[in-house]
Amino acid sequence: MKINWTEKAIKSFELNIEWLIKNWTDIEIKNFITQTEQLIDRIKQNPYIYSQSDKKKSVRKGRVNTIVSMFYIVHPRKKEIDILLFWDNRQNPDNKIIK
């Protein structure tokens, strides 16, 4: 399956990296990137492995790690997956654009 990153996904991923740069070490940054790549690989192999969003059934949520989740949508006919957003799980869930 082809993976597409939305602008919101790129921006939210970069914001997580920026936060790690300010607050953690290079090791944590590398771990986050590796964890993200592993999550995307799992989703490519089995797009429906993670649960549907409570509010929007077409959107699925996979955990990068205990702190960050990634929201995505599967387009089976096009054989594509759109990465929608990276979400810091410590934030207020009511602020989430994708629910």
Buried (B, 14 or more C-beta within 10 A) or exposed (E): BEBBBBEBBEEBBEEBBEBBEEEEEEEEBEBBBEBBEEBBEEBEEEBEEBEEBEEEEEBBBBBBEEBBBBBBBBBEEEEBBBBBBBBEBEEEEEEBEBE
